[in-house]
Amino acid sequence: MSLELQRQYENINIHTIILHLKKMFDATSRSEIYEIFKELYHYKMTEVSLVNTHVLIMISYFEKLGQLGFFMNHGLSVHLVSQSLY
């Protein structure tokens, strides 16, 4: 942590610091979630791609969303994969 940042937060309680950091980074997470979900929703299998490769790419999108705290239920995940196969 930089000295300036450390001085800025040295007299503030931990809950206030956490709330401040959430405000700073929450908008970034939401925009990342939006972009990944948009890519996931529009991702379509091509005629030359393999099904297993296609599904692995879809799973990587689901995992990225999970890392950002956005979890989909199983039914929605299956629906998105099925839709992408057409």
PDB file with one MODEL, atoms N, CA, C and O in Angstrom:
MODEL        1
ATOM      1  N   MET A   1       0.852  -1.168   0.000  1.00  0.00           N
ATOM      2  CA  MET A   1       0.000   0.000   0.000  1.00  0.00           C
ATOM      3  C   MET A   1       0.899   1.232   0.000  1.00  0.00           C
ATOM      4  O   MET A   1       1.899   1.279   0.716  1.00  0.00           O
ATOM      5  N   SER A   2       0.538   2.223  -0.803  1.00  0.00           N
ATOM      6  CA  SER A   2       1.349   3.437  -0.862  1.00  0.00           C
ATOM      7  C   SER A   2       1.229   4.221   0.441  1.00  0.00           C
ATOM      8  O   SER A   2       0.235   4.108   1.159  1.00  0.00           O
ATOM      9  N   LEU A   3       2.250   5.013   0.733  1.00  0.00           N
ATOM     10  CA  LEU A   3       2.270   5.800   1.959  1.00  0.00           C
ATOM     11  C   LEU A   3       1.102   6.785   2.011  1.00  0.00           C
ATOM     12  O   LEU A   3       0.483   6.978   3.057  1.00  0.00           O
ATOM     13  N   GLU A   4       0.817   7.396   0.884  1.00  0.00           N
ATOM     14  CA  GLU A   4      -0.276   8.365   0.834  1.00  0.00           C
ATOM     15  C   GLU A   4      -1.620   7.687   1.127  1.00  0.00           C
ATOM     16  O   GLU A   4      -2.435   8.212   1.886  1.00  0.00           O
ATOM     17  N   LEU A   5      -1.838   6.538   0.529  1.00  0.00           N
ATOM     18  CA  LEU A   5      -3.081   5.796   0.761  1.00  0.00           C
ATOM     19  C   LEU A   5      -3.168   5.332   2.210  1.00  0.00           C
ATOM     20  O   LEU A   5      -4.238   5.369   2.817  1.00  0.00           O
ATOM     21  N   GLN A   6      -2.057   4.903   2.751  1.00  0.00           N
ATOM     22  CA  GLN A   6      -2.008   4.471   4.146  1.00  0.00           C
ATOM     23  C   GLN A   6      -2.359   5.623   5.086  1.00  0.00           C
ATOM     24  O   GLN A   6      -3.125   5.438   6.032  1.00  0.00           O
ATOM     25  N   ARG A   7      -1.808   6.800   4.837  1.00  0.00           N
ATOM     26  CA  ARG A   7      -2.115   7.975   5.671  1.00  0.00           C
ATOM     27  C   ARG A   7      -3.584   8.373   5.544  1.00  0.00           C
ATOM     28  O   ARG A   7      -4.217   8.786   6.515  1.00  0.00           O
ATOM     29  N   GLN A   8      -4.109   8.241   4.330  1.00  0.00           N
ATOM     30  CA  GLN A   8      -5.500   8.633   4.084  1.00  0.00           C
ATOM     31  C   GLN A   8      -6.467   7.782   4.927  1.00  0.00           C
ATOM     32  O   GLN A   8      -7.503   8.276   5.373  1.00  0.00           O
ATOM     33  N   TYR A   9      -6.125   6.508   5.140  1.00  0.00           N
ATOM     34  CA  TYR A   9      -7.037   5.599   5.827  1.00  0.00           C
ATOM     35  C   TYR A   9      -6.632   5.260   7.260  1.00  0.00           C
ATOM     36  O   TYR A   9      -7.310   4.452   7.895  1.00  0.00           O
ATOM     37  N   GLU A  10      -5.567   5.837   7.792  1.00  0.00           N
ATOM     38  CA  GLU A  10      -5.079   5.405   9.101  1.00  0.00           C
ATOM     39  C   GLU A  10      -6.035   5.708  10.256  1.00  0.00           C
ATOM     40  O   GLU A  10      -6.005   4.996  11.259  1.00  0.00           O
ATOM     41  N   ASN A  11      -6.866   6.722  10.155  1.00  0.00           N
ATOM     42  CA  ASN A  11      -7.777   7.058  11.252  1.00  0.00           C
ATOM     43  C   ASN A  11      -9.236   6.701  10.954  1.00  0.00           C
ATOM     44  O   ASN A  11     -10.150   7.203  11.608  1.00  0.00           O
ATOM     45  N   ILE A  12      -9.442   5.845   9.980  1.00  0.00           N
ATOM     46  CA  ILE A  12     -10.801   5.450   9.589  1.00  0.00           C
ATOM     47  C   ILE A  12     -11.005   3.986   9.949  1.00  0.00           C
ATOM     48  O   ILE A  12     -10.096   3.173   9.787  1.00  0.00           O
ATOM     49  N   ASN A  13     -12.206   3.644  10.440  1.00  0.00           N
ATOM     50  CA  ASN A  13     -12.448   2.252  10.831  1.00  0.00           C
ATOM     51  C   ASN A  13     -12.581   1.361   9.589  1.00  0.00           C
ATOM     52  O   ASN A  13     -12.818   1.838   8.479  1.00  0.00           O
ATOM     53  N   ILE A  14     -12.423   0.083   9.811  1.00  0.00           N
ATOM     54  CA  ILE A  14     -12.350  -0.886   8.714  1.00  0.00           C
ATOM     55  C   ILE A  14     -13.639  -0.942   7.895  1.00  0.00           C
ATOM     56  O   ILE A  14     -13.580  -1.119   6.679  1.00  0.00           O
ATOM     57  N   HIS A  15     -14.785  -0.796   8.526  1.00  0.00           N
ATOM     58  CA  HIS A  15     -16.058  -0.863   7.809  1.00  0.00           C
ATOM     59  C   HIS A  15     -16.203   0.297   6.816  1.00  0.00           C
ATOM     60  O   HIS A  15     -16.702   0.115   5.705  1.00  0.00           O
ATOM     61  N   THR A  16     -15.770   1.465   7.221  1.00  0.00           N
ATOM     62  CA  THR A  16     -15.804   2.629   6.338  1.00  0.00           C
ATOM     63  C   THR A  16     -14.858   2.437   5.157  1.00  0.00           C
ATOM     64  O   THR A  16     -15.178   2.809   4.028  1.00  0.00           O
ATOM     65  N   ILE A  17     -13.696   1.856   5.424  1.00  0.00           N
ATOM     66  CA  ILE A  17     -12.738   1.592   4.343  1.00  0.00           C
ATOM     67  C   ILE A  17     -13.325   0.618   3.337  1.00  0.00           C
ATOM     68  O   ILE A  17     -13.227   0.832   2.129  1.00  0.00           O
ATOM     69  N   ILE A  18     -13.933  -0.449   3.832  1.00  0.00           N
ATOM     70  CA  ILE A  18     -14.534  -1.453   2.936  1.00  0.00           C
ATOM     71  C   ILE A  18     -15.639  -0.828   2.097  1.00  0.00           C
ATOM     72  O   ILE A  18     -15.707  -1.075   0.893  1.00  0.00           O
ATOM     73  N   LEU A  19     -16.492  -0.037   2.697  1.00  0.00           N
ATOM     74  CA  LEU A  19     -17.564   0.623   1.947  1.00  0.00           C
ATOM     75  C   LEU A  19     -16.995   1.548   0.870  1.00  0.00           C
ATOM     76  O   LEU A  19     -17.504   1.592  -0.249  1.00  0.00           O
ATOM     77  N   HIS A  20     -15.947   2.277   1.212  1.00  0.00           N
ATOM     78  CA  HIS A  20     -15.315   3.181   0.261  1.00  0.00           C
ATOM     79  C   HIS A  20     -14.725   2.405  -0.916  1.00  0.00           C
ATOM     80  O   HIS A  20     -14.891   2.800  -2.070  1.00  0.00           O
ATOM     81  N   LEU A  21     -14.045   1.317  -0.626  1.00  0.00           N
ATOM     82  CA  LEU A  21     -13.445   0.507  -1.689  1.00  0.00           C
ATOM     83  C   LEU A  21     -14.512  -0.143  -2.574  1.00  0.00           C
ATOM     84  O   LEU A  21     -14.341  -0.244  -3.789  1.00  0.00           O
ATOM     85  N   LYS A  22     -15.618  -0.583  -1.953  1.00  0.00           N
ATOM     86  CA  LYS A  22     -16.710  -1.155  -2.742  1.00  0.00           C
ATOM     87  C   LYS A  22     -17.263  -0.120  -3.710  1.00  0.00           C
ATOM     88  O   LYS A  22     -17.517  -0.437  -4.872  1.00  0.00           O
ATOM     89  N   LYS A  23     -17.454   1.106  -3.252  1.00  0.00           N
ATOM     90  CA  LYS A  23     -17.950   2.166  -4.129  1.00  0.00           C
ATOM     91  C   LYS A  23     -16.998   2.398  -5.296  1.00  0.00           C
ATOM     92  O   LYS A  23     -17.426   2.593  -6.434  1.00  0.00           O
ATOM     93  N   MET A  24     -15.694   2.375  -4.995  1.00  0.00           N
ATOM     94  CA  MET A  24     -14.696   2.636  -6.029  1.00  0.00           C
ATOM     95  C   MET A  24     -14.682   1.540  -7.095  1.00  0.00           C
ATOM     96  O   MET A  24     -14.562   1.830  -8.285  1.00  0.00           O
ATOM     97  N   PHE A  25     -14.805   0.287  -6.669  1.00  0.00           N
ATOM     98  CA  PHE A  25     -14.603  -0.815  -7.603  1.00  0.00           C
ATOM     99  C   PHE A  25     -15.883  -1.494  -8.055  1.00  0.00           C
ATOM    100  O   PHE A  25     -15.842  -2.296  -8.988  1.00  0.00           O
ATOM    101  N   ASP A  26     -17.010  -1.209  -7.437  1.00  0.00           N
ATOM    102  CA  ASP A  26     -18.264  -1.863  -7.795  1.00  0.00           C
ATOM    103  C   ASP A  26     -18.704  -1.515  -9.204  1.00  0.00           C
ATOM    104  O   ASP A  26     -19.180  -2.389  -9.929  1.00  0.00           O
ATOM    105  N   ALA A  27     -18.559  -0.269  -9.611  1.00  0.00           N
ATOM    106  CA  ALA A  27     -18.947   0.137 -10.958  1.00  0.00           C
ATOM    107  C   ALA A  27     -18.117  -0.600 -11.997  1.00  0.00           C
ATOM    108  O   ALA A  27     -18.632  -0.972 -13.051  1.00  0.00           O
ATOM    109  N   THR A  28     -16.852  -0.811 -11.714  1.00  0.00           N
ATOM    110  CA  THR A  28     -15.987  -1.552 -12.622  1.00  0.00           C
ATOM    111  C   THR A  28     -16.475  -2.983 -12.756  1.00  0.00           C
ATOM    112  O   THR A  28     -16.538  -3.515 -13.865  1.00  0.00           O
ATOM    113  N   SER A  29     -16.819  -3.611 -11.647  1.00  0.00           N
ATOM    114  CA  SER A  29     -17.306  -4.989 -11.683  1.00  0.00           C
ATOM    115  C   SER A  29     -18.594  -5.097 -12.490  1.00  0.00           C
ATOM    116  O   SER A  29     -18.754  -6.021 -13.287  1.00  0.00           O
ATOM    117  N   ARG A  30     -19.502  -4.165 -12.286  1.00  0.00           N
ATOM    118  CA  ARG A  30     -20.765  -4.205 -13.022  1.00  0.00           C
ATOM    119  C   ARG A  30     -20.533  -4.079 -14.513  1.00  0.00           C
ATOM    120  O   ARG A  30     -21.165  -4.787 -15.297  1.00  0.00           O
ATOM    121  N   SER A  31     -19.642  -3.194 -14.917  1.00  0.00           N
ATOM    122  CA  SER A  31     -19.396  -3.038 -16.351  1.00  0.00           C
ATOM    123  C   SER A  31     -18.688  -4.267 -16.914  1.00  0.00           C
ATOM    124  O   SER A  31     -18.958  -4.665 -18.047  1.00  0.00           O
ATOM    125  N   GLU A  32     -17.784  -4.877 -16.142  1.00  0.00           N
ATOM    126  CA  GLU A  32     -17.138  -6.113 -16.589  1.00  0.00           C
ATOM    127  C   GLU A  32     -18.158  -7.231 -16.728  1.00  0.00           C
ATOM    128  O   GLU A  32     -18.141  -7.972 -17.712  1.00  0.00           O
ATOM    129  N   ILE A  33     -19.047  -7.357 -15.747  1.00  0.00           N
ATOM    130  CA  ILE A  33     -20.098  -8.376 -15.799  1.00  0.00           C
ATOM    131  C   ILE A  33     -20.961  -8.155 -17.030  1.00  0.00           C
ATOM    132  O   ILE A  33     -21.275  -9.104 -17.748  1.00  0.00           O
ATOM    133  N   TYR A  34     -21.343  -6.920 -17.276  1.00  0.00           N
ATOM    134  CA  TYR A  34     -22.164  -6.610 -18.441  1.00  0.00           C
ATOM    135  C   TYR A  34     -21.466  -7.022 -19.735  1.00  0.00           C
ATOM    136  O   TYR A  34     -22.077  -7.659 -20.593  1.00  0.00           O
ATOM    137  N   GLU A  35     -20.199  -6.664 -19.879  1.00  0.00           N
ATOM    138  CA  GLU A  35     -19.464  -6.982 -21.104  1.00  0.00           C
ATOM    139  C   GLU A  35     -19.312  -8.485 -21.299  1.00  0.00           C
ATOM    140  O   GLU A  35     -19.487  -8.984 -22.411  1.00  0.00           O
ATOM    141  N   ILE A  36     -18.990  -9.208 -20.241  1.00  0.00           N
ATOM    142  CA  ILE A  36     -18.831 -10.660 -20.349  1.00  0.00           C
ATOM    143  C   ILE A  36     -20.164 -11.313 -20.666  1.00  0.00           C
ATOM    144  O   ILE A  36     -20.238 -12.207 -21.509  1.00  0.00           O
ATOM    145  N   PHE A  37     -21.226 -10.866 -19.987  1.00  0.00           N
ATOM    146  CA  PHE A  37     -22.551 -11.451 -20.246  1.00  0.00           C
ATOM    147  C   PHE A  37     -22.986 -11.164 -21.681  1.00  0.00           C
ATOM    148  O   PHE A  37     -23.579 -12.022 -22.336  1.00  0.00           O
ATOM    149  N   LYS A  38     -22.696  -9.974 -22.163  1.00  0.00           N
ATOM    150  CA  LYS A  38     -23.041  -9.630 -23.543  1.00  0.00           C
ATOM    151  C   LYS A  38     -22.302 -10.548 -24.522  1.00  0.00           C
ATOM    152  O   LYS A  38     -22.900 -11.049 -25.474  1.00  0.00           O
ATOM    153  N   GLU A  39     -21.009 -10.769 -24.290  1.00  0.00           N
ATOM    154  CA  GLU A  39     -20.240 -11.682 -25.142  1.00  0.00           C
ATOM    155  C   GLU A  39     -20.809 -13.096 -25.072  1.00  0.00           C
ATOM    156  O   GLU A  39     -20.948 -13.770 -26.093  1.00  0.00           O
ATOM    157  N   LEU A  40     -21.131 -13.530 -23.877  1.00  0.00           N
ATOM    158  CA  LEU A  40     -21.693 -14.862 -23.674  1.00  0.00           C
ATOM    159  C   LEU A  40     -23.017 -15.017 -24.410  1.00  0.00           C
ATOM    160  O   LEU A  40     -23.251 -16.028 -25.072  1.00  0.00           O
ATOM    161  N   TYR A  41     -23.867 -14.028 -24.295  1.00  0.00           N
ATOM    162  CA  TYR A  41     -25.195 -14.093 -24.911  1.00  0.00           C
ATOM    163  C   TYR A  41     -25.108 -14.122 -26.441  1.00  0.00           C
ATOM    164  O   TYR A  41     -25.915 -14.782 -27.096  1.00  0.00           O
ATOM    165  N   HIS A  42     -24.145 -13.420 -27.002  1.00  0.00           N
ATOM    166  CA  HIS A  42     -24.025 -13.337 -28.459  1.00  0.00           C
ATOM    167  C   HIS A  42     -23.068 -14.368 -29.047  1.00  0.00           C
ATOM    168  O   HIS A  42     -22.899 -14.424 -30.265  1.00  0.00           O
ATOM    169  N   TYR A  43     -22.443 -15.178 -28.210  1.00  0.00           N
ATOM    170  CA  TYR A  43     -21.487 -16.170 -28.688  1.00  0.00           C
ATOM    171  C   TYR A  43     -22.236 -17.298 -29.389  1.00  0.00           C
ATOM    172  O   TYR A  43     -23.115 -17.918 -28.790  1.00  0.00           O
ATOM    173  N   LYS A  44     -21.907 -17.569 -30.633  1.00  0.00           N
ATOM    174  CA  LYS A  44     -22.577 -18.611 -31.420  1.00  0.00           C
ATOM    175  C   LYS A  44     -21.537 -19.585 -31.962  1.00  0.00           C
ATOM    176  O   LYS A  44     -20.409 -19.212 -32.284  1.00  0.00           O
ATOM    177  N   MET A  45     -21.949 -20.827 -32.051  1.00  0.00           N
ATOM    178  CA  MET A  45     -21.073 -21.849 -32.601  1.00  0.00           C
ATOM    179  C   MET A  45     -21.028 -21.696 -34.119  1.00  0.00           C
ATOM    180  O   MET A  45     -22.055 -21.473 -34.759  1.00  0.00           O
ATOM    181  N   THR A  46     -19.839 -21.818 -34.685  1.00  0.00           N
ATOM    182  CA  THR A  46     -19.700 -21.749 -36.133  1.00  0.00           C
ATOM    183  C   THR A  46     -19.731 -23.169 -36.704  1.00  0.00           C
ATOM    184  O   THR A  46     -19.605 -24.151 -35.973  1.00  0.00           O
ATOM    185  N   GLU A  47     -19.898 -23.253 -37.997  1.00  0.00           N
ATOM    186  CA  GLU A  47     -19.976 -24.563 -38.642  1.00  0.00           C
ATOM    187  C   GLU A  47     -18.682 -25.358 -38.521  1.00  0.00           C
ATOM    188  O   GLU A  47     -18.714 -26.588 -38.510  1.00  0.00           O
ATOM    189  N   VAL A  48     -17.560 -24.681 -38.431  1.00  0.00           N
ATOM    190  CA  VAL A  48     -16.274 -25.375 -38.397  1.00  0.00           C
ATOM    191  C   VAL A  48     -15.770 -25.666 -36.983  1.00  0.00           C
ATOM    192  O   VAL A  48     -14.768 -26.364 -36.827  1.00  0.00           O
ATOM    193  N   SER A  49     -16.436 -25.151 -35.954  1.00  0.00           N
ATOM    194  CA  SER A  49     -15.955 -25.372 -34.588  1.00  0.00           C
ATOM    195  C   SER A  49     -16.487 -26.684 -34.020  1.00  0.00           C
ATOM    196  O   SER A  49     -17.526 -27.188 -34.445  1.00  0.00           O
ATOM    197  N   LEU A  50     -15.758 -27.220 -33.059  1.00  0.00           N
ATOM    198  CA  LEU A  50     -16.161 -28.448 -32.383  1.00  0.00           C
ATOM    199  C   LEU A  50     -17.058 -28.107 -31.196  1.00  0.00           C
ATOM    200  O   LEU A  50     -16.883 -27.077 -30.546  1.00  0.00           O
ATOM    201  N   VAL A  51     -18.019 -28.985 -30.924  1.00  0.00           N
ATOM    202  CA  VAL A  51     -18.959 -28.732 -29.835  1.00  0.00           C
ATOM    203  C   VAL A  51     -18.225 -28.644 -28.499  1.00  0.00           C
ATOM    204  O   VAL A  51     -18.506 -27.750 -27.701  1.00  0.00           O
ATOM    205  N   ASN A  52     -17.282 -29.567 -28.245  1.00  0.00           N
ATOM    206  CA  ASN A  52     -16.608 -29.543 -26.945  1.00  0.00           C
ATOM    207  C   ASN A  52     -15.789 -28.264 -26.758  1.00  0.00           C
ATOM    208  O   ASN A  52     -15.749 -27.720 -25.655  1.00  0.00           O
ATOM    209  N   THR A  53     -15.141 -27.780 -27.807  1.00  0.00           N
ATOM    210  CA  THR A  53     -14.386 -26.534 -27.726  1.00  0.00           C
ATOM    211  C   THR A  53     -15.328 -25.364 -27.467  1.00  0.00           C
ATOM    212  O   THR A  53     -15.048 -24.490 -26.647  1.00  0.00           O
ATOM    213  N   HIS A  54     -16.436 -25.368 -28.174  1.00  0.00           N
ATOM    214  CA  HIS A  54     -17.433 -24.309 -28.018  1.00  0.00           C
ATOM    215  C   HIS A  54     -17.956 -24.264 -26.576  1.00  0.00           C
ATOM    216  O   HIS A  54     -18.035 -23.192 -25.975  1.00  0.00           O
ATOM    217  N   VAL A  55     -18.308 -25.413 -26.034  1.00  0.00           N
ATOM    218  CA  VAL A  55     -18.853 -25.464 -24.668  1.00  0.00           C
ATOM    219  C   VAL A  55     -17.784 -25.069 -23.640  1.00  0.00           C
ATOM    220  O   VAL A  55     -18.101 -24.415 -22.647  1.00  0.00           O
ATOM    221  N   LEU A  56     -16.536 -25.454 -23.864  1.00  0.00           N
ATOM    222  CA  LEU A  56     -15.467 -25.045 -22.947  1.00  0.00           C
ATOM    223  C   LEU A  56     -15.295 -23.526 -22.928  1.00  0.00           C
ATOM    224  O   LEU A  56     -15.036 -22.938 -21.878  1.00  0.00           O
ATOM    225  N   ILE A  57     -15.438 -22.906 -24.078  1.00  0.00           N
ATOM    226  CA  ILE A  57     -15.372 -21.439 -24.130  1.00  0.00           C
ATOM    227  C   ILE A  57     -16.543 -20.834 -23.363  1.00  0.00           C
ATOM    228  O   ILE A  57     -16.377 -19.857 -22.633  1.00  0.00           O
ATOM    229  N   MET A  58     -17.721 -21.419 -23.531  1.00  0.00           N
ATOM    230  CA  MET A  58     -18.897 -20.935 -22.787  1.00  0.00           C
ATOM    231  C   MET A  58     -18.668 -21.081 -21.280  1.00  0.00           C
ATOM    232  O   MET A  58     -18.995 -20.180 -20.507  1.00  0.00           O
ATOM    233  N   ILE A  59     -18.110 -22.211 -20.871  1.00  0.00           N
ATOM    234  CA  ILE A  59     -17.834 -22.436 -19.447  1.00  0.00           C
ATOM    235  C   ILE A  59     -16.854 -21.392 -18.923  1.00  0.00           C
ATOM    236  O   ILE A  59     -16.983 -20.931 -17.789  1.00  0.00           O
ATOM    237  N   SER A  60     -15.881 -21.021 -19.741  1.00  0.00           N
ATOM    238  CA  SER A  60     -14.922 -19.998 -19.287  1.00  0.00           C
ATOM    239  C   SER A  60     -15.631 -18.664 -19.049  1.00  0.00           C
ATOM    240  O   SER A  60     -15.271 -17.930 -18.128  1.00  0.00           O
ATOM    241  N   TYR A  61     -16.628 -18.345 -19.863  1.00  0.00           N
ATOM    242  CA  TYR A  61     -17.423 -17.129 -19.621  1.00  0.00           C
ATOM    243  C   TYR A  61     -18.158 -17.233 -18.282  1.00  0.00           C
ATOM    244  O   TYR A  61     -18.165 -16.282 -17.502  1.00  0.00           O
ATOM    245  N   PHE A  62     -18.782 -18.399 -18.014  1.00  0.00           N
ATOM    246  CA  PHE A  62     -19.495 -18.595 -16.745  1.00  0.00           C
ATOM    247  C   PHE A  62     -18.540 -18.452 -15.564  1.00  0.00           C
ATOM    248  O   PHE A  62     -18.891 -17.859 -14.544  1.00  0.00           O
ATOM    249  N   GLU A  63     -17.334 -18.997 -15.704  1.00  0.00           N
ATOM    250  CA  GLU A  63     -16.349 -18.907 -14.623  1.00  0.00           C
ATOM    251  C   GLU A  63     -15.895 -17.469 -14.397  1.00  0.00           C
ATOM    252  O   GLU A  63     -15.719 -17.049 -13.253  1.00  0.00           O
ATOM    253  N   LYS A  64     -15.702 -16.709 -15.477  1.00  0.00           N
ATOM    254  CA  LYS A  64     -15.327 -15.300 -15.328  1.00  0.00           C
ATOM    255  C   LYS A  64     -16.405 -14.534 -14.580  1.00  0.00           C
ATOM    256  O   LYS A  64     -16.109 -13.714 -13.712  1.00  0.00           O
ATOM    257  N   LEU A  65     -17.666 -14.809 -14.925  1.00  0.00           N
ATOM    258  CA  LEU A  65     -18.772 -14.147 -14.226  1.00  0.00           C
ATOM    259  C   LEU A  65     -18.774 -14.531 -12.750  1.00  0.00           C
ATOM    260  O   LEU A  65     -18.995 -13.682 -11.887  1.00  0.00           O
ATOM    261  N   GLY A  66     -18.529 -15.803 -12.458  1.00  0.00           N
ATOM    262  CA  GLY A  66     -18.483 -16.261 -11.073  1.00  0.00           C
ATOM    263  C   GLY A  66     -17.376 -15.590 -10.285  1.00  0.00           C
ATOM    264  O   GLY A  66     -17.557 -15.269  -9.111  1.00  0.00           O
ATOM    265  N   GLN A  67     -16.233 -15.374 -10.916  1.00  0.00           N
ATOM    266  CA  GLN A  67     -15.124 -14.696 -10.242  1.00  0.00           C
ATOM    267  C   GLN A  67     -15.482 -13.260  -9.887  1.00  0.00           C
ATOM    268  O   GLN A  67     -14.941 -12.689  -8.940  1.00  0.00           O
ATOM    269  N   LEU A  68     -16.401 -12.682 -10.658  1.00  0.00           N
ATOM    270  CA  LEU A  68     -16.841 -11.310 -10.383  1.00  0.00           C
ATOM    271  C   LEU A  68     -18.052 -11.273  -9.452  1.00  0.00           C
ATOM    272  O   LEU A  68     -18.592 -10.205  -9.164  1.00  0.00           O
ATOM    273  N   GLY A  69     -18.476 -12.460  -8.982  1.00  0.00           N
ATOM    274  CA  GLY A  69     -19.589 -12.523  -8.034  1.00  0.00           C
ATOM    275  C   GLY A  69     -20.949 -12.619  -8.687  1.00  0.00           C
ATOM    276  O   GLY A  69     -21.963 -12.441  -8.013  1.00  0.00           O
ATOM    277  N   PHE A  70     -21.003 -12.895  -9.978  1.00  0.00           N
ATOM    278  CA  PHE A  70     -22.273 -13.020 -10.682  1.00  0.00           C
ATOM    279  C   PHE A  70     -22.482 -14.495 -11.016  1.00  0.00           C
ATOM    280  O   PHE A  70     -21.788 -15.051 -11.868  1.00  0.00           O
ATOM    281  N   PHE A  71     -23.436 -15.120 -10.343  1.00  0.00           N
ATOM    282  CA  PHE A  71     -23.692 -16.545 -10.544  1.00  0.00           C
ATOM    283  C   PHE A  71     -25.060 -16.738 -11.181  1.00  0.00           C
ATOM    284  O   PHE A  71     -26.051 -16.144 -10.756  1.00  0.00           O
ATOM    285  N   MET A  72     -25.096 -17.585 -12.212  1.00  0.00           N
ATOM    286  CA  MET A  72     -26.362 -17.899 -12.868  1.00  0.00           C
ATOM    287  C   MET A  72     -26.841 -19.258 -12.390  1.00  0.00           C
ATOM    288  O   MET A  72     -26.043 -20.127 -12.040  1.00  0.00           O
ATOM    289  N   ASN A  73     -28.164 -19.431 -12.382  1.00  0.00           N
ATOM    290  CA  ASN A  73     -28.657 -20.749 -12.016  1.00  0.00           C
ATOM    291  C   ASN A  73     -28.421 -21.723 -13.176  1.00  0.00           C
ATOM    292  O   ASN A  73     -28.170 -21.315 -14.311  1.00  0.00           O
ATOM    293  N   HIS A  74     -28.506 -22.988 -12.867  1.00  0.00           N
ATOM    294  CA  HIS A  74     -28.184 -24.037 -13.835  1.00  0.00           C
ATOM    295  C   HIS A  74     -29.058 -23.943 -15.086  1.00  0.00           C
ATOM    296  O   HIS A  74     -28.566 -24.106 -16.203  1.00  0.00           O
ATOM    297  N   GLY A  75     -30.349 -23.682 -14.900  1.00  0.00           N
ATOM    298  CA  GLY A  75     -31.281 -23.620 -16.036  1.00  0.00           C
ATOM    299  C   GLY A  75     -30.906 -22.541 -17.039  1.00  0.00           C
ATOM    300  O   GLY A  75     -30.959 -22.773 -18.247  1.00  0.00           O
ATOM    301  N   LEU A  76     -30.531 -21.372 -16.556  1.00  0.00           N
ATOM    302  CA  LEU A  76     -30.146 -20.284 -17.444  1.00  0.00           C
ATOM    303  C   LEU A  76     -28.858 -20.621 -18.182  1.00  0.00           C
ATOM    304  O   LEU A  76     -28.722 -20.326 -19.369  1.00  0.00           O
ATOM    305  N   SER A  77     -27.922 -21.232 -17.487  1.00  0.00           N
ATOM    306  CA  SER A  77     -26.662 -21.624 -18.124  1.00  0.00           C
ATOM    307  C   SER A  77     -26.915 -22.622 -19.255  1.00  0.00           C
ATOM    308  O   SER A  77     -26.370 -22.486 -20.350  1.00  0.00           O
ATOM    309  N   VAL A  78     -27.744 -23.621 -18.975  1.00  0.00           N
ATOM    310  CA  VAL A  78     -28.075 -24.624 -20.001  1.00  0.00           C
ATOM    311  C   VAL A  78     -28.777 -23.968 -21.178  1.00  0.00           C
ATOM    312  O   VAL A  78     -28.497 -24.291 -22.332  1.00  0.00           O
ATOM    313  N   HIS A  79     -29.686 -23.051 -20.889  1.00  0.00           N
ATOM    314  CA  HIS A  79     -30.407 -22.350 -21.955  1.00  0.00           C
ATOM    315  C   HIS A  79     -29.442 -21.559 -22.843  1.00  0.00           C
ATOM    316  O   HIS A  79     -29.560 -21.605 -24.068  1.00  0.00           O
ATOM    317  N   LEU A  80     -28.505 -20.845 -22.254  1.00  0.00           N
ATOM    318  CA  LEU A  80     -27.549 -20.060 -23.031  1.00  0.00           C
ATOM    319  C   LEU A  80     -26.657 -20.948 -23.899  1.00  0.00           C
ATOM    320  O   LEU A  80     -26.369 -20.610 -25.048  1.00  0.00           O
ATOM    321  N   VAL A  81     -26.223 -22.078 -23.353  1.00  0.00           N
ATOM    322  CA  VAL A  81     -25.399 -22.999 -24.154  1.00  0.00           C
ATOM    323  C   VAL A  81     -26.225 -23.559 -25.294  1.00  0.00           C
ATOM    324  O   VAL A  81     -25.756 -23.600 -26.431  1.00  0.00           O
ATOM    325  N   SER A  82     -27.457 -23.994 -25.012  1.00  0.00           N
ATOM    326  CA  SER A  82     -28.326 -24.535 -26.057  1.00  0.00           C
ATOM    327  C   SER A  82     -28.587 -23.515 -27.148  1.00  0.00           C
ATOM    328  O   SER A  82     -28.527 -23.844 -28.332  1.00  0.00           O
ATOM    329  N   GLN A  83     -28.874 -22.291 -26.766  1.00  0.00           N
ATOM    330  CA  GLN A  83     -29.152 -21.227 -27.725  1.00  0.00           C
ATOM    331  C   GLN A  83     -27.951 -20.947 -28.616  1.00  0.00           C
ATOM    332  O   GLN A  83     -28.104 -20.607 -29.789  1.00  0.00           O
ATOM    333  N   SER A  84     -26.766 -21.089 -28.057  1.00  0.00           N
ATOM    334  CA  SER A  84     -25.549 -20.769 -28.818  1.00  0.00           C
ATOM    335  C   SER A  84     -25.235 -21.822 -29.878  1.00  0.00           C
ATOM    336  O   SER A  84     -24.423 -21.576 -30.769  1.00  0.00           O
ATOM    337  N   LEU A  85     -25.854 -22.967 -29.792  1.00  0.00           N
ATOM    338  CA  LEU A  85     -25.577 -24.059 -30.726  1.00  0.00           C
ATOM    339  C   LEU A  85     -26.334 -23.918 -32.043  1.00  0.00           C
ATOM    340  O   LEU A  85     -26.005 -24.618 -33.001  1.00  0.00           O
ATOM    341  N   TYR A  86     -27.310 -23.064 -32.126  1.00  0.00           N
ATOM    342  CA  TYR A  86     -28.137 -22.914 -33.340  1.00  0.00           C
ATOM    343  C   TYR A  86     -27.457 -22.103 -34.389  1.00  0.00           C
ATOM    344  O   TYR A  86     -28.018 -21.886 -35.463  1.00  0.00           O
TER     345      TYR A  86
ENDMDL
END
